[in-house]
Amino acid sequence: MIREIVEVAEETIILKLPKNLIGKKVEVIAYDITEQQNIVPAEIPFNPDKLKDIQERYDKLPRISHENYKFDRDEANNYE
C-alpha cells in the first residue's frame, strides 16, 4: 500500500508505483484533506462510571458457551 500526500499545483499528477503493483488493479482516491479533518470525531474520554454501568447490565444476562457446539448440516437441512 502506498499513501502519499501532495500539494496540488496543477491538474495533472504523475504517480510512480513500485514494481510489485505493476499489472495489478489499484485504486486511486483524491480528496481535500482539509475538509476531512473536520469529520474525524473527537476521542471519547474514558468514563469509569459508564463502563461499570455496562458491566452491571451485561452481568444480568445468562452466560452461555459454544465451546462444544457442532454444526450438523444434515439436521439443518431436514425439513420434515
ABEGO torsion letter per residue (X at the ends): XBBBBBBBABABBBBBBBAAABGBBBBBBBBBAAAAAAABBBBBBBBAAAAAAAAAAAAABBBBBAAABBBBAAAAABAX
